[in-house]
């Protein structure tokens, strides 16, 4: 799957399910600081990733990911 397709899917569920303002979502947007994703929301995002992309992600996987781009590229490496 192409990175832009992944970014579109992730952006869509962040907007629709997590109610994050679309204007805050950019490649260099920091997940915690800019997009205000807290530890409870991480659990929800992990479930959404599993539903959308078909692989199990653990909340711990999120710890090393700082930006929207890093998060999407992590997904890309997991789905091949």
DSSP file (Angstrom, degrees, kcal/mol; ACC not computed):
  #  RESIDUE AA STRUCTURE BP1 BP2  ACC     N-H-->O    O-->H-N    N-H-->O    O-->H-N    TCO  KAPPA ALPHA  PHI   PSI    X-CA   Y-CA   Z-CA
    1    1 A X              0   0    0      0, 0.0    78,-0.1     0, 0.0     2,-0.1   0.000 360.0 360.0 360.0 135.5    0.0    0.0    0.0
    2    2 A X     >  -     0   0    0      1,-0.1     4,-2.0     4,-0.0     3,-0.4  -0.362 360.0-120.7 -70.7 149.3    1.3    3.4   -0.9
    3    3 A X  H  > S+     0   0    0      1,-0.2     4,-2.8     2,-0.2     5,-0.2   0.858 112.3  55.1 -60.4 -37.1    2.2    5.8    1.9
    4    4 A X  H  > S+     0   0    0      2,-0.2     4,-2.1     1,-0.2    -1,-0.2   0.871 106.9  50.4 -66.8 -34.5   -0.3    8.5    0.6
    5    5 A X  H  > S+     0   0    0     -3,-0.4     4,-2.1     2,-0.2    -1,-0.2   0.903 111.5  48.6 -66.6 -41.6   -3.1    5.9    0.7
    6    6 A X  H  X S+     0   0    0     -4,-2.0     4,-2.8     2,-0.2     5,-0.2   0.937 110.9  50.4 -61.8 -46.9   -2.1    5.0    4.3
    7    7 A X  H  X S+     0   0    0     -4,-2.8     4,-2.8     1,-0.2    -2,-0.2   0.886 109.3  51.4 -60.6 -39.4   -2.0    8.7    5.3
    8    8 A X  H  X S+     0   0    0     -4,-2.1     4,-2.2     2,-0.2    -1,-0.2   0.919 112.4  45.6 -63.8 -43.3   -5.5    9.3    3.8
    9    9 A X  H  X S+     0   0    0     -4,-2.1     4,-2.2     2,-0.2    -2,-0.2   0.924 115.4  46.1 -66.1 -44.4   -7.0    6.4    5.7
   10   10 A X  H  X S+     0   0    0     -4,-2.8     4,-2.3     1,-0.2     5,-0.2   0.931 112.8  50.1 -64.5 -45.2   -5.3    7.4    9.0
   11   11 A X  H  X S+     0   0    0     -4,-2.8     4,-2.2    -5,-0.2     5,-0.2   0.908 109.0  53.5 -59.2 -42.1   -6.3   11.0    8.6
   12   12 A X  H  X S+     0   0    0     -4,-2.2     4,-3.0     1,-0.2     5,-0.3   0.923 112.1  42.4 -61.8 -45.7   -9.9    9.9    7.9
   13   13 A X  H  X>S+     0   0    0     -4,-2.2     4,-1.7     1,-0.2     5,-1.4   0.822 111.8  54.8 -75.7 -26.1  -10.2    7.9   11.1
   14   14 A X  H  <5S+     0   0    0     -4,-2.3     6,-2.3    -5,-0.2    -1,-0.2   0.899 116.4  38.7 -67.2 -37.9   -8.4   10.5   13.2
   15   15 A X  H  X5S+     0   0    0     -4,-2.2     4,-0.6     4,-0.2    -2,-0.2   0.949 125.6  35.5 -74.1 -50.8  -10.9   13.1   12.0
   16   16 A X  H  <5S+     0   0    0     -4,-3.0    -3,-0.2    -5,-0.2    -2,-0.2   0.929 131.3  24.5 -73.5 -47.6  -14.1   10.9   12.0
   17   17 A X  T  <5S+     0   0    0     -4,-1.7    -3,-0.2    -5,-0.3    -1,-0.1   0.854 132.1  34.2 -90.2 -37.9  -13.4    8.7   15.0
   18   18 A X  T  4<S-     0   0    0     -5,-1.4    -3,-0.2    -4,-0.2    -2,-0.1   0.521  95.9-132.7 -98.4  -6.5  -11.1   10.7   17.2
   19   19 A X     <  +     0   0    0     -4,-0.6     2,-0.4    -6,-0.3    -4,-0.2   0.856  43.9 164.6  57.2  39.8  -12.6   14.1   16.3
   20   20 A X        -     0   0    0     -6,-2.3    -1,-0.2    -9,-0.1     2,-0.2  -0.727  46.5-104.8 -87.0 136.1   -9.2   15.7   15.6
   21   21 A X    >   -     0   0    0     -2,-0.4     3,-2.0     1,-0.2     4,-0.4  -0.412  22.1-137.1 -62.1 126.4   -9.3   18.9   13.7
   22   22 A X  G >  S+     0   0    0      1,-0.3     3,-1.3     2,-0.2    -1,-0.2   0.811 102.1  64.5 -56.1 -32.4   -8.2   18.3   10.1
   23   23 A X  G 3  S+     0   0    0      1,-0.3    -1,-0.3     3,-0.0    -2,-0.1   0.728  97.7  56.1 -65.4 -21.2   -6.1   21.5   10.2
   24   24 A X  G <  S+     0   0    0     -3,-2.0     2,-0.8    11,-0.1    -1,-0.3   0.581  87.1  92.0 -85.9 -10.2   -3.9   19.9   12.9
   25   25 A X    <   +     0   0    0     -3,-1.3     2,-0.3    -4,-0.4    -1,-0.1  -0.772  49.2 133.8 -96.1 110.2   -3.0   16.8   10.8
   26   26 A X    >   -     0   0    0     -2,-0.8     3,-1.8     1,-0.1    42,-0.5  -0.945  67.7 -98.6-145.7 162.6    0.2   17.3    8.8
   27   27 A X  T 3  S+     0   0    0     -2,-0.3    42,-2.2     1,-0.3    43,-0.3   0.877 124.6  39.8 -52.6 -42.1    3.3   15.1    8.2
   28   28 A X  T 3  S+     0   0    0     40,-0.2    -1,-0.3    39,-0.1     2,-0.2   0.367  85.7 124.8 -93.2   6.1    5.3   17.0   10.8
   29   29 A X    <   -     0   0    0     -3,-1.8    39,-2.1     1,-0.1     2,-0.4  -0.485  63.3-126.4 -67.6 129.9    2.4   17.3   13.3
   30   30 A X  B  >> -A   67   0A   0     -2,-0.2     5,-2.0    37,-0.2     4,-1.3  -0.636  11.0-137.8 -80.6 133.0    3.4   15.8   16.7
   31   31 A X  T  45S+     0   0    0     35,-2.6     6,-2.1    -2,-0.4    -1,-0.1   0.903  96.6  26.3 -59.4 -47.0    0.9   13.2   17.9
   32   32 A X  T  >5S+     0   0    0     34,-0.4     4,-0.8     4,-0.2    -1,-0.2   0.945 129.0  37.0 -83.3 -52.2    0.8   14.3   21.5
   33   33 A X  T  45S+     0   0    0      2,-0.2    -2,-0.1     3,-0.1    -1,-0.1   0.914 129.9  25.4 -72.6 -45.0    1.7   18.0   21.4
   34   34 A X  T  <5S+     0   0    0     -4,-1.3    -3,-0.2     1,-0.1    -1,-0.1   0.843 132.3  34.2 -90.9 -36.9    0.0   19.2   18.2
   35   35 A X  T  4<S-     0   0    0     -5,-2.0    -3,-0.2     2,-0.1    -2,-0.2   0.480  96.9-133.0-100.2  -3.8   -2.8   16.7   17.8
   36   36 A X     <  +     0   0    0     -4,-0.8     2,-0.6    -6,-0.3    -4,-0.2   0.835  40.2 168.5  57.0  39.0   -3.5   16.3   21.6
   37   37 A X        -     0   0    0     -6,-2.1    -1,-0.2     4,-0.1     2,-0.1  -0.745  14.8-166.1 -83.8 118.6   -3.6   12.5   21.4
   38   38 A X     >  -     0   0    0     -2,-0.6     4,-1.7     1,-0.0     3,-0.2  -0.427  36.6 -92.0-100.7 178.5   -3.5   11.2   25.0
   39   39 A X  H  > S+     0   0    0      1,-0.2     4,-1.1     2,-0.2    -1,-0.0   0.818 124.3  52.6 -63.4 -32.5   -2.9    7.7   26.4
   40   40 A X  H  > S+     0   0    0      1,-0.2     4,-1.2     2,-0.2    -1,-0.2   0.890 109.1  49.8 -69.2 -38.5   -6.6    6.8   26.4
   41   41 A X  H  > S+     0   0    0      1,-0.2     4,-2.6    -3,-0.2    -2,-0.2   0.810 100.4  65.1 -69.7 -29.3   -6.9    7.8   22.8
   42   42 A X  H  X S+     0   0    0     -4,-1.7     4,-2.6     1,-0.2    -1,-0.2   0.908  99.2  53.2 -58.1 -41.6   -3.9    5.7   21.9
   43   43 A X  H  X S+     0   0    0     -4,-1.1     4,-1.7    -3,-0.2    -1,-0.2   0.919 110.3  46.9 -60.6 -43.9   -5.8    2.6   22.9
   44   44 A X  H  X S+     0   0    0     -4,-1.2     4,-2.3     1,-0.2    -2,-0.2   0.897 111.4  51.2 -63.9 -40.9   -8.7    3.6   20.6
   45   45 A X  H  X S+     0   0    0     -4,-2.6     4,-2.7     1,-0.2    -2,-0.2   0.891 105.5  55.8 -64.7 -39.7   -6.3    4.3   17.7
   46   46 A X  H  X S+     0   0    0     -4,-2.6     4,-2.0     1,-0.2    11,-0.3   0.912 109.3  47.1 -57.9 -43.3   -4.6    0.9   18.2
   47   47 A X  H  X S+     0   0    0     -4,-1.7     4,-2.3     2,-0.2    -2,-0.2   0.913 111.6  50.7 -64.7 -43.2   -8.1   -0.7   17.7
   48   48 A X  H  X S+     0   0    0     -4,-2.3     4,-2.8     1,-0.2     5,-0.2   0.888 108.5  51.9 -63.4 -39.4   -8.8    1.4   14.6
   49   49 A X  H  X>S+     0   0    0     -4,-2.7     4,-3.1     2,-0.2     5,-0.5   0.926 109.6  50.1 -62.0 -44.2   -5.4    0.5   13.1
   50   50 A X  H  X5S+     0   0    0     -4,-2.0     4,-1.6     1,-0.2    -2,-0.2   0.920 114.6  43.8 -60.6 -44.5   -6.2   -3.2   13.6
   51   51 A X  H  <5S+     0   0    0     -4,-2.3    -2,-0.2     1,-0.2    -1,-0.2   0.906 121.3  39.1 -66.5 -42.1   -9.7   -2.8   12.0
   52   52 A X  H  <5S+     0   0    0     -4,-2.8    -2,-0.2    -5,-0.2    -3,-0.2   0.853 131.1  22.7 -79.6 -37.1   -8.4   -0.6    9.1
   53   53 A X  H  <5S-     0   0    0     -4,-3.1    -3,-0.2    -5,-0.2    -2,-0.2   0.521  96.0-124.5-115.9  -8.7   -5.1   -2.3    8.3
   54   54 A X  S  <<S+     0   0    0     -4,-1.6     2,-0.3    -5,-0.5    -4,-0.2   0.748  70.0 105.2  76.4  25.4   -5.5   -5.8    9.6
   55   55 A X  S    S-     0   0    0     -6,-0.4     2,-0.4     2,-0.0    -1,-0.2  -0.979  71.2-109.1-134.8 153.5   -2.5   -6.2   12.0
   56   56 A X        -     0   0    0     -2,-0.3     2,-0.4    -3,-0.1    -9,-0.1  -0.653  34.0-174.7 -82.7 129.3   -2.2   -6.1   15.8
   57   57 A X        -     0   0    0     -2,-0.4     2,-0.3   -11,-0.3    -7,-0.1  -0.960  13.1-144.3-121.0 140.9   -0.6   -3.0   17.2
   58   58 A X    >>  -     0   0    0     -2,-0.4     3,-1.4     1,-0.1     4,-0.6  -0.774  23.8-119.2-102.3 150.6    0.2   -2.6   20.9
   59   59 A X  G >4 S+     0   0    0     -2,-0.3     3,-1.1     1,-0.3     4,-0.5   0.838 114.6  63.4 -54.5 -31.5    0.0    0.7   22.7
   60   60 A X  G >4 S+     0   0    0      1,-0.3     3,-1.2     2,-0.2     4,-0.5   0.820  90.6  65.7 -63.3 -29.7    3.7    0.4   23.4
   61   61 A X  G <4 S+     0   0    0     -3,-1.4     3,-0.4     1,-0.3    -1,-0.3   0.794  95.0  60.2 -60.4 -26.8    4.4    0.6   19.7
   62   62 A X  G X< S+     0   0    0     -3,-1.1     3,-1.5    -4,-0.6    -1,-0.3   0.740  84.2  80.4 -73.2 -24.3    3.1    4.1   19.8
   63   63 A X  T <  S+     0   0    0     -3,-1.2    -1,-0.2    -4,-0.5    -2,-0.2   0.849  93.8  43.8 -57.6 -41.1    5.8    5.3   22.3
   64   64 A X  T 3  S+     0   0    0     -4,-0.5     2,-0.6    -3,-0.4    -1,-0.3   0.531  94.5  94.0 -82.7  -4.5    8.6    5.8   19.7
   65   65 A X    <   +     0   0    0     -3,-1.5     3,-0.1    -4,-0.2   -34,-0.0  -0.787  41.5 165.3 -94.5 121.2    6.4    7.5   17.2
   66   66 A X        +     0   0    0     -2,-0.6   -35,-2.6   -35,-0.1   -34,-0.4   0.791  56.2  40.1-104.3 -35.9    6.4   11.3   17.5
   67   67 A X  B  > S-A   30   0A   0    -37,-0.3     4,-2.2   -36,-0.1   -37,-0.2  -0.721  78.8-112.2-119.2 165.4    4.8   12.6   14.3
   68   68 A X  H  > S+     0   0    0    -39,-2.1     4,-2.4   -42,-0.5     5,-0.2   0.902 118.9  52.3 -57.3 -43.6    1.9   11.8   12.0
   69   69 A X  H  > S+     0   0    0    -42,-2.2     4,-2.5   -43,-0.2    -1,-0.2   0.917 108.6  49.3 -62.4 -44.4    4.4   10.8    9.2
   70   70 A X  H  > S+     0   0    0    -43,-0.3     4,-2.1     1,-0.2    -1,-0.2   0.900 110.7  51.4 -61.6 -40.6    6.3    8.4   11.5
   71   71 A X  H  X S+     0   0    0     -4,-2.2     4,-1.9     2,-0.2    -2,-0.2   0.929 111.8  45.8 -61.7 -46.9    3.0    6.8   12.6
   72   72 A X  H  X S+     0   0    0     -4,-2.4     4,-2.2     1,-0.2    -2,-0.2   0.883 112.4  50.5 -65.7 -39.0    2.0    6.3    9.0
   73   73 A X  H  X S+     0   0    0     -4,-2.5     4,-2.1     2,-0.2    -1,-0.2   0.847 106.6  55.6 -69.6 -33.0    5.4    4.9    8.0
   74   74 A X  H  X S+     0   0    0     -4,-2.1     4,-1.6    -5,-0.2    -2,-0.2   0.939 108.4  48.0 -60.9 -46.8    5.3    2.5   10.9
   75   75 A X  H  X S+     0   0    0     -4,-1.9     4,-2.0     1,-0.2     5,-0.2   0.916 108.8  54.7 -59.0 -43.7    2.0    1.2    9.6
   76   76 A X  H  X S+     0   0    0     -4,-2.2     4,-1.2     1,-0.2    -1,-0.2   0.893 106.9  50.1 -59.1 -41.2    3.5    0.9    6.1
   77   77 A X  H  < S+     0   0    0     -4,-2.1    -1,-0.2     1,-0.2    -2,-0.2   0.845 111.2  50.1 -67.3 -31.9    6.4   -1.3    7.4
   78   78 A X  H  < S+     0   0    0     -4,-1.6    -2,-0.2     1,-0.2    -1,-0.2   0.821 115.6  39.7 -76.3 -31.7    3.9   -3.6    9.2
   79   79 A X  H  <        0   0    0     -4,-2.0    -1,-0.2    -5,-0.1    -2,-0.2   0.545 360.0 360.0 -96.6  -6.6    1.6   -4.2    6.3
   80   80 A X     <        0   0    0     -4,-1.2    -3,-0.2    -5,-0.2    -4,-0.1   0.469 360.0 360.0  80.7 360.0    4.4   -4.4    3.7
